[in-house]
Amino acid sequence: VEAGVADLSPALTFCFCWLDKTCPSEVTTSLIHGDFRIGNVIVSSESRLLSVLDWEMAHIGDPMEDLGWLMAGAWRFGRPEQEVGGVGTKDQLLTAYASAGGHVDA
Protein backbone atom coordinates (compact mmCIF):
# COMPACT_ATOMS: atom_id res chain seq x y z
CA VAL A 1 0.00 0.00 0.00
CA GLU A 2 1.34 3.40 -1.01
CA ALA A 3 2.31 5.95 1.62
CA GLY A 4 -0.76 7.89 2.70
CA VAL A 5 -3.25 5.30 1.48
CA ALA A 6 -3.12 3.51 4.83
CA ASP A 7 -4.63 6.63 6.43
CA LEU A 8 -7.82 6.22 4.39
CA SER A 9 -10.87 4.24 5.34
CA PRO A 10 -10.61 0.47 4.78
CA ALA A 11 -13.11 0.69 1.91
CA LEU A 12 -11.11 3.36 0.09
CA THR A 13 -7.86 1.52 0.74
CA PHE A 14 -9.38 -1.62 -0.79
CA CYS A 15 -10.65 0.33 -3.82
CA PHE A 16 -7.32 2.06 -4.48
CA CYS A 17 -5.43 -1.22 -4.18
CA TRP A 18 -7.90 -2.96 -6.52
CA LEU A 19 -7.60 -0.13 -9.06
CA ASP A 20 -3.81 -0.29 -8.88
CA LYS A 21 -3.86 -4.04 -9.61
CA THR A 22 -6.55 -4.06 -12.32
CA CYS A 23 -6.11 -0.77 -14.18
CA PRO A 24 -5.02 -1.39 -17.78
CA SER A 25 -1.47 -0.32 -18.54
CA GLU A 26 -2.50 1.21 -21.86
CA VAL A 27 -5.80 2.75 -22.86
CA THR A 28 -6.79 3.85 -26.33
CA THR A 29 -7.81 7.48 -26.11
CA SER A 30 -10.22 9.54 -28.16
CA LEU A 31 -12.44 12.58 -27.87
CA ILE A 32 -14.90 11.95 -25.03
CA HIS A 33 -18.18 13.84 -24.75
CA GLY A 34 -18.21 13.66 -20.95
CA ASP A 35 -22.01 13.71 -20.54
CA PHE A 36 -23.18 11.33 -23.26
CA ARG A 37 -26.79 10.39 -22.50
CA ILE A 38 -30.23 10.42 -24.10
CA GLY A 39 -30.90 13.97 -22.87
CA ASN A 40 -27.97 15.24 -24.92
CA VAL A 41 -28.85 13.77 -28.31
CA ILE A 42 -31.35 14.69 -31.00
CA VAL A 43 -32.75 11.71 -32.93
CA SER A 44 -34.95 11.81 -36.02
CA SER A 45 -38.33 10.10 -36.27
CA GLU A 46 -36.47 7.42 -38.28
CA SER A 47 -34.15 6.78 -35.28
CA ARG A 48 -31.15 8.47 -36.95
CA LEU A 49 -28.78 10.46 -34.77
CA LEU A 50 -28.98 14.09 -35.84
CA SER A 51 -26.91 15.88 -33.21
CA VAL A 52 -25.01 15.47 -29.95
CA LEU A 53 -25.45 18.48 -27.66
CA ASP A 54 -23.62 20.02 -24.68
CA TRP A 55 -19.92 19.45 -25.28
CA GLU A 56 -18.68 21.58 -22.34
CA MET A 57 -17.34 18.50 -20.50
CA ALA A 58 -15.49 17.11 -23.54
CA HIS A 59 -11.94 15.84 -23.01
CA ILE A 60 -9.47 13.23 -24.21
CA GLY A 61 -9.95 9.87 -22.51
CA ASP A 62 -11.07 6.26 -22.69
CA PRO A 63 -14.09 5.80 -25.01
CA MET A 64 -15.60 3.35 -22.52
CA GLU A 65 -16.27 6.36 -20.26
CA ASP A 66 -19.02 7.67 -22.55
CA LEU A 67 -20.53 4.21 -23.00
CA GLY A 68 -20.47 3.58 -19.25
CA TRP A 69 -22.09 6.93 -18.46
CA LEU A 70 -24.88 6.21 -20.97
CA MET A 71 -25.60 2.97 -19.06
CA ALA A 72 -25.77 4.59 -15.60
CA GLY A 73 -28.92 3.67 -13.70
CA ALA A 74 -29.92 7.34 -13.38
CA TRP A 75 -30.55 7.52 -17.14
CA ARG A 76 -32.89 4.50 -17.36
CA PHE A 77 -36.00 6.48 -16.43
CA GLY A 78 -37.86 3.67 -14.70
CA ARG A 79 -36.86 1.03 -17.25
CA PRO A 80 -34.09 -0.90 -15.46
CA GLU A 81 -34.16 -3.74 -17.99
CA GLN A 82 -33.15 -1.23 -20.70
CA GLU A 83 -29.56 -0.67 -19.55
CA VAL A 84 -28.76 1.97 -22.14
CA GLY A 85 -30.60 5.17 -21.34
CA GLY A 86 -33.86 3.30 -20.87
CA VAL A 87 -34.02 2.54 -24.60
CA GLY A 88 -31.78 -0.47 -25.25
CA THR A 89 -29.60 -3.21 -23.86
CA LYS A 90 -25.87 -3.33 -23.23
CA ASP A 91 -25.47 -6.01 -25.91
CA GLN A 92 -27.26 -3.83 -28.47
CA LEU A 93 -25.05 -0.84 -27.64
CA LEU A 94 -21.78 -2.77 -27.75
CA THR A 95 -22.72 -4.54 -30.99
CA ALA A 96 -23.64 -1.25 -32.68
CA TYR A 97 -20.52 0.47 -31.32
CA ALA A 98 -18.26 -2.30 -32.59
CA SER A 99 -19.97 -2.41 -36.00
CA ALA A 100 -19.40 1.34 -36.32
CA GLY A 101 -15.67 0.78 -35.79
CA GLY A 102 -15.31 1.20 -32.05
CA HIS A 103 -13.20 -1.12 -29.93
CA VAL A 104 -15.14 -2.78 -27.12
CA ASP A 105 -13.21 -3.65 -23.96
CA ALA A 106 -14.04 -7.08 -22.61
TORKELUM-543622 format. One record per atom (N, C-alpha, C): residue in three letters; x, y, z; residue number from 1. Coordinates in nm, 2 decimals. Layout:
BEGIN
REC    r    east   north      up    k
REC  ALA       X       Y       Z  NUM
...
END
This chain:
BEGIN
REC    r    east   north      up    k
REC  VAL    0.09   -0.12    0.00    1
REC  VAL    0.00    0.00    0.00    1
REC  VAL    0.09    0.12    0.00    1
REC  GLU    0.06    0.22   -0.09    2
REC  GLU    0.13    0.34   -0.10    2
REC  GLU    0.13    0.42    0.03    2
REC  ALA    0.23    0.50    0.05    3
REC  ALA    0.23    0.59    0.16    3
REC  ALA    0.11    0.69    0.15    3
REC  GLY    0.04    0.70    0.26    4
REC  GLY   -0.08    0.79    0.27    4
REC  GLY   -0.21    0.71    0.25    4
REC  VAL   -0.20    0.61    0.17    5
REC  VAL   -0.33    0.53    0.15    5
REC  VAL   -0.37    0.46    0.27    5
REC  ALA   -0.28    0.42    0.36    6
REC  ALA   -0.31    0.35    0.48    6
REC  ALA   -0.39    0.44    0.58    6
REC  ASP   -0.39    0.57    0.56    7
REC  ASP   -0.46    0.66    0.64    7
REC  ASP   -0.61    0.67    0.60    7
REC  LEU   -0.65    0.62    0.49    8
REC  LEU   -0.78    0.62    0.44    8
REC  LEU   -0.87    0.51    0.50    8
REC  SER   -1.00    0.53    0.48    9
REC  SER   -1.09    0.42    0.53    9
REC  SER   -1.05    0.29    0.47    9
REC  PRO   -1.09    0.18    0.54   10
REC  PRO   -1.06    0.05    0.48   10
REC  PRO   -1.13    0.03    0.34   10
REC  ALA   -1.24    0.08    0.32   11
REC  ALA   -1.31    0.07    0.19   11
REC  ALA   -1.23    0.14    0.08   11
REC  LEU   -1.19    0.26    0.11   12
REC  LEU   -1.11    0.34    0.01   12
REC  LEU   -0.98    0.27   -0.02   12
REC  THR   -0.91    0.22    0.09   13
REC  THR   -0.79    0.15    0.07   13
REC  THR   -0.80    0.03   -0.02   13
REC  PHE   -0.91   -0.05    0.01   14
REC  PHE   -0.94   -0.16   -0.08   14
REC  PHE   -0.96   -0.12   -0.22   14
REC  CYS   -1.04   -0.01   -0.25   15
REC  CYS   -1.07    0.03   -0.38   15
REC  CYS   -0.94    0.08   -0.45   15
REC  PHE   -0.86    0.16   -0.39   16
REC  PHE   -0.73    0.21   -0.45   16
REC  PHE   -0.64    0.09   -0.48   16
REC  CYS   -0.63   -0.01   -0.39   17
REC  CYS   -0.54   -0.12   -0.42   17
REC  CYS   -0.60   -0.20   -0.54   17
REC  TRP   -0.73   -0.22   -0.54   18
REC  TRP   -0.79   -0.30   -0.65   18
REC  TRP   -0.77   -0.22   -0.78   18
REC  LEU   -0.78   -0.09   -0.78   19
REC  LEU   -0.76   -0.01   -0.91   19
REC  LEU   -0.61   -0.02   -0.95   19
REC  ASP   -0.52   -0.02   -0.86   20
REC  ASP   -0.38   -0.03   -0.89   20
REC  ASP   -0.35   -0.16   -0.95   20
REC  LYS   -0.41   -0.27   -0.91   21
REC  LYS   -0.39   -0.40   -0.96   21
REC  LYS   -0.46   -0.43   -1.09   21
REC  THR   -0.57   -0.37   -1.12   22
REC  THR   -0.65   -0.41   -1.23   22
REC  THR   -0.66   -0.30   -1.34   22
REC  CYS   -0.61   -0.18   -1.32   23
REC  CYS   -0.61   -0.08   -1.42   23
REC  CYS   -0.53   -0.12   -1.54   23
REC  PRO   -0.58   -0.10   -1.66   24
REC  PRO   -0.50   -0.14   -1.78   24
REC  PRO   -0.38   -0.05   -1.79   24
REC  SER   -0.27   -0.11   -1.84   25
REC  SER   -0.15   -0.03   -1.85   25
REC  SER   -0.16    0.07   -1.97   25
REC  GLU   -0.23    0.03   -2.07   26
REC  GLU   -0.25    0.12   -2.19   26
REC  GLU   -0.40    0.13   -2.22   26
REC  VAL   -0.44    0.25   -2.25   27
REC  VAL   -0.58    0.27   -2.29   27
REC  VAL   -0.58    0.35   -2.42   27
REC  THR   -0.66    0.31   -2.51   28
REC  THR   -0.68    0.38   -2.63   28
REC  THR   -0.76    0.51   -2.60   28
REC  THR   -0.71    0.62   -2.64   29
REC  THR   -0.78    0.75   -2.61   29
REC  THR   -0.85    0.81   -2.73   29
REC  SER   -0.95    0.88   -2.71   30
REC  SER   -1.02    0.95   -2.82   30
REC  SER   -1.09    1.07   -2.75   30
REC  LEU   -1.16    1.15   -2.84   31
REC  LEU   -1.24    1.26   -2.79   31
REC  LEU   -1.36    1.20   -2.71   31
REC  ILE   -1.38    1.24   -2.59   32
REC  ILE   -1.49    1.20   -2.50   32
REC  ILE   -1.59    1.31   -2.48   32
REC  HIS   -1.72    1.28   -2.49   33
REC  HIS   -1.82    1.38   -2.48   33
REC  HIS   -1.82    1.43   -2.33   33
REC  GLY   -1.82    1.33   -2.24   34
REC  GLY   -1.82    1.37   -2.10   34
REC  GLY   -1.96    1.37   -2.03   34
REC  ASP   -2.06    1.37   -2.11   35
REC  ASP   -2.20    1.37   -2.05   35
REC  ASP   -2.29    1.31   -2.16   35
REC  PHE   -2.25    1.20   -2.22   36
REC  PHE   -2.32    1.13   -2.33   36
REC  PHE   -2.43    1.05   -2.27   36
REC  ARG   -2.56    1.10   -2.30   37
REC  ARG   -2.68    1.04   -2.25   37
REC  ARG   -2.79    1.08   -2.34   37
REC  ILE   -2.91    1.02   -2.32   38
REC  ILE   -3.02    1.04   -2.41   38
REC  ILE   -3.06    1.19   -2.41   38
REC  GLY   -3.05    1.26   -2.30   39
REC  GLY   -3.09    1.40   -2.29   39
REC  GLY   -3.00    1.49   -2.37   39
REC  ASN   -2.89    1.44   -2.42   40
REC  ASN   -2.80    1.52   -2.49   40
REC  ASN   -2.78    1.48   -2.64   40
REC  VAL   -2.88    1.41   -2.69   41
REC  VAL   -2.88    1.38   -2.83   41
REC  VAL   -3.02    1.42   -2.89   41
REC  ILE   -3.01    1.45   -3.02   42
REC  ILE   -3.13    1.47   -3.10   42
REC  ILE   -3.14    1.36   -3.20   42
REC  VAL   -3.25    1.29   -3.20   43
REC  VAL   -3.27    1.17   -3.29   43
REC  VAL   -3.40    1.20   -3.38   43
REC  SER   -3.38    1.16   -3.51   44
REC  SER   -3.50    1.18   -3.60   44
REC  SER   -3.61    1.08   -3.58   44
REC  SER   -3.72    1.10   -3.64   45
REC  SER   -3.83    1.01   -3.63   45
REC  SER   -3.80    0.87   -3.69   45
REC  GLU   -3.69    0.87   -3.77   46
REC  GLU   -3.65    0.74   -3.83   46
REC  GLU   -3.54    0.68   -3.74   46
REC  SER   -3.52    0.73   -3.62   47
REC  SER   -3.42    0.68   -3.53   47
REC  SER   -3.27    0.70   -3.57   47
REC  ARG   -3.25    0.81   -3.65   48
REC  ARG   -3.12    0.85   -3.69   48
REC  ARG   -3.06    0.96   -3.60   48
REC  LEU   -2.94    0.94   -3.56   49
REC  LEU   -2.88    1.05   -3.48   49
REC  LEU   -2.86    1.17   -3.56   49
REC  LEU   -2.91    1.28   -3.51   50
REC  LEU   -2.90    1.41   -3.58   50
REC  LEU   -2.79    1.50   -3.52   50
REC  SER   -2.78    1.50   -3.39   51
REC  SER   -2.69    1.59   -3.32   51
REC  SER   -2.66    1.54   -3.18   51
REC  VAL   -2.54    1.57   -3.13   52
REC  VAL   -2.50    1.55   -2.99   52
REC  VAL   -2.48    1.68   -2.93   52
REC  LEU   -2.55    1.72   -2.83   53
REC  LEU   -2.55    1.85   -2.77   53
REC  LEU   -2.45    1.85   -2.64   53
REC  ASP   -2.43    1.98   -2.60   54
REC  ASP   -2.36    2.00   -2.47   54
REC  ASP   -2.22    1.94   -2.46   54
REC  TRP   -2.13    2.00   -2.52   55
REC  TRP   -1.99    1.95   -2.53   55
REC  TRP   -1.90    2.01   -2.43   55
REC  GLU   -1.95    2.08   -2.33   56
REC  GLU   -1.87    2.16   -2.23   56
REC  GLU   -1.78    2.07   -2.14   56
REC  MET   -1.81    1.94   -2.13   57
REC  MET   -1.73    1.85   -2.05   57
REC  MET   -1.64    1.76   -2.13   57
REC  ALA   -1.63    1.79   -2.26   58
REC  ALA   -1.55    1.71   -2.35   58
REC  ALA   -1.40    1.71   -2.31   58
REC  HIS   -1.34    1.60   -2.33   59
REC  HIS   -1.19    1.58   -2.30   59
REC  HIS   -1.14    1.46   -2.37   59
REC  ILE   -1.01    1.44   -2.36   60
REC  ILE   -0.95    1.32   -2.42   60
REC  ILE   -0.95    1.21   -2.31   60
REC  GLY   -0.99    1.09   -2.35   61
REC  GLY   -0.99    0.99   -2.25   61
REC  GLY   -1.03    0.85   -2.31   61
REC  ASP   -1.07    0.76   -2.23   62
REC  ASP   -1.11    0.63   -2.27   62
REC  ASP   -1.25    0.63   -2.32   62
REC  PRO   -1.27    0.58   -2.44   63
REC  PRO   -1.41    0.58   -2.50   63
REC  PRO   -1.51    0.50   -2.42   63
REC  MET   -1.47    0.41   -2.34   64
REC  MET   -1.56    0.33   -2.25   64
REC  MET   -1.63    0.43   -2.15   64
REC  GLU   -1.57    0.54   -2.12   65
REC  GLU   -1.63    0.64   -2.03   65
REC  GLU   -1.76    0.68   -2.07   65
REC  ASP   -1.77    0.72   -2.20   66
REC  ASP   -1.90    0.77   -2.25   66
REC  ASP   -2.00    0.65   -2.26   66
REC  LEU   -1.96    0.53   -2.30   67
REC  LEU   -2.05    0.42   -2.30   67
REC  LEU   -2.10    0.39   -2.16   67
REC  GLY   -2.01    0.39   -2.06   68
REC  GLY   -2.05    0.36   -1.93   68
REC  GLY   -2.15    0.46   -1.87   68
REC  TRP   -2.12    0.59   -1.90   69
REC  TRP   -2.21    0.69   -1.85   69
REC  TRP   -2.35    0.68   -1.90   69
REC  LEU   -2.36    0.64   -2.03   70
REC  LEU   -2.49    0.62   -2.10   70
REC  LEU   -2.57    0.51   -2.03   70
REC  MET   -2.49    0.41   -1.97   71
REC  MET   -2.56    0.30   -1.91   71
REC  MET   -2.58    0.32   -1.76   71
REC  ALA   -2.55    0.43   -1.70   72
REC  ALA   -2.58    0.46   -1.56   72
REC  ALA   -2.73    0.44   -1.53   72
REC  GLY   -2.75    0.39   -1.41   73
REC  GLY   -2.89    0.37   -1.37   73
REC  GLY   -2.98    0.49   -1.37   73
REC  ALA   -2.92    0.61   -1.34   74
REC  ALA   -2.99    0.73   -1.34   74
REC  ALA   -3.06    0.77   -1.47   74
REC  TRP   -3.00    0.72   -1.58   75
REC  TRP   -3.05    0.75   -1.71   75
REC  TRP   -3.15    0.65   -1.77   75
REC  ARG   -3.20    0.56   -1.69   76
REC  ARG   -3.29    0.45   -1.74   76
REC  ARG   -3.44    0.49   -1.72   76
REC  PHE   -3.47    0.59   -1.65   77
REC  PHE   -3.60    0.65   -1.64   77
REC  PHE   -3.71    0.55   -1.62   77
REC  GLY   -3.69    0.46   -1.51   78
REC  GLY   -3.79    0.37   -1.47   78
REC  GLY   -3.79    0.24   -1.55   78
REC  ARG   -3.69    0.22   -1.64   79
REC  ARG   -3.69    0.10   -1.72   79
REC  ARG   -3.55    0.03   -1.70   79
REC  PRO   -3.54   -0.03   -1.58   80
REC  PRO   -3.41   -0.09   -1.55   80
REC  PRO   -3.36   -0.20   -1.64   80
REC  GLU   -3.45   -0.27   -1.71   81
REC  GLU   -3.42   -0.37   -1.80   81
REC  GLU   -3.35   -0.32   -1.93   81
REC  GLN   -3.37   -0.19   -1.95   82
REC  GLN   -3.32   -0.12   -2.07   82
REC  GLN   -3.19   -0.05   -2.02   82
REC  GLU   -3.08   -0.12   -2.02   83
REC  GLU   -2.96   -0.07   -1.95   83
REC  GLU   -2.90    0.06   -2.02   83
REC  VAL   -2.93    0.08   -2.14   84
REC  VAL   -2.88    0.20   -2.21   84
REC  VAL   -2.98    0.31   -2.22   84
REC  GLY   -2.97    0.40   -2.13   85
REC  GLY   -3.06    0.52   -2.13   85
REC  GLY   -3.21    0.49   -2.13   85
REC  GLY   -3.25    0.37   -2.09   86
REC  GLY   -3.39    0.33   -2.09   86
REC  GLY   -3.44    0.29   -2.22   86
REC  VAL   -3.35    0.28   -2.32   87
REC  VAL   -3.40    0.25   -2.46   87
REC  VAL   -3.34    0.13   -2.52   87
REC  GLY   -3.24    0.07   -2.46   88
REC  GLY   -3.18   -0.05   -2.52   88
REC  GLY   -3.10   -0.13   -2.42   88
REC  THR   -3.04   -0.23   -2.47   89
REC  THR   -2.96   -0.32   -2.39   89
REC  THR   -2.81   -0.30   -2.41   89
REC  LYS   -2.73   -0.34   -2.31   90
REC  LYS   -2.59   -0.33   -2.32   90
REC  LYS   -2.54   -0.41   -2.45   90
REC  ASP   -2.59   -0.52   -2.47   91
REC  ASP   -2.55   -0.60   -2.59   91
REC  ASP   -2.58   -0.53   -2.72   91
REC  GLN   -2.69   -0.46   -2.73   92
REC  GLN   -2.73   -0.38   -2.85   92
REC  GLN   -2.63   -0.27   -2.87   92
REC  LEU   -2.60   -0.20   -2.76   93
REC  LEU   -2.50   -0.08   -2.76   93
REC  LEU   -2.37   -0.13   -2.81   93
REC  LEU   -2.31   -0.23   -2.74   94
REC  LEU   -2.18   -0.28   -2.77   94
REC  LEU   -2.17   -0.33   -2.92   94
REC  THR   -2.27   -0.40   -2.96   95
REC  THR   -2.27   -0.45   -3.10   95
REC  THR   -2.27   -0.34   -3.20   95
REC  ALA   -2.36   -0.24   -3.18   96
REC  ALA   -2.36   -0.13   -3.27   96
REC  ALA   -2.23   -0.04   -3.26   96
REC  TYR   -2.18   -0.03   -3.15   97
REC  TYR   -2.05    0.05   -3.13   97
REC  TYR   -1.94   -0.02   -3.21   97
REC  ALA   -1.93   -0.15   -3.19   98
REC  ALA   -1.83   -0.23   -3.26   98
REC  ALA   -1.85   -0.23   -3.41   98
REC  SER   -1.97   -0.24   -3.46   99
REC  SER   -2.00   -0.24   -3.60   99
REC  SER   -1.97   -0.10   -3.66   99
REC  ALA   -1.97    0.00   -3.58  100
REC  ALA   -1.94    0.13   -3.63  100
REC  ALA   -1.79    0.16   -3.63  100
REC  GLY   -1.71    0.06   -3.58  101
REC  GLY   -1.57    0.08   -3.58  101
REC  GLY   -1.50    0.10   -3.44  101
REC  GLY   -1.59    0.10   -3.34  102
REC  GLY   -1.53    0.12   -3.20  102
REC  GLY   -1.47   -0.01   -3.15  102
REC  HIS   -1.38    0.00   -3.06  103
REC  HIS   -1.32   -0.11   -2.99  103
REC  HIS   -1.39   -0.13   -2.86  103
REC  VAL   -1.44   -0.25   -2.84  104
REC  VAL   -1.51   -0.28   -2.71  104
REC  VAL   -1.42   -0.35   -2.62  104
REC  ASP   -1.40   -0.30   -2.50  105
REC  ASP   -1.32   -0.36   -2.40  105
REC  ASP   -1.40   -0.48   -2.34  105
REC  ALA   -1.34   -0.59   -2.32  106
REC  ALA   -1.40   -0.71   -2.26  106
REC  ALA   -1.44   -0.69   -2.12  106
END
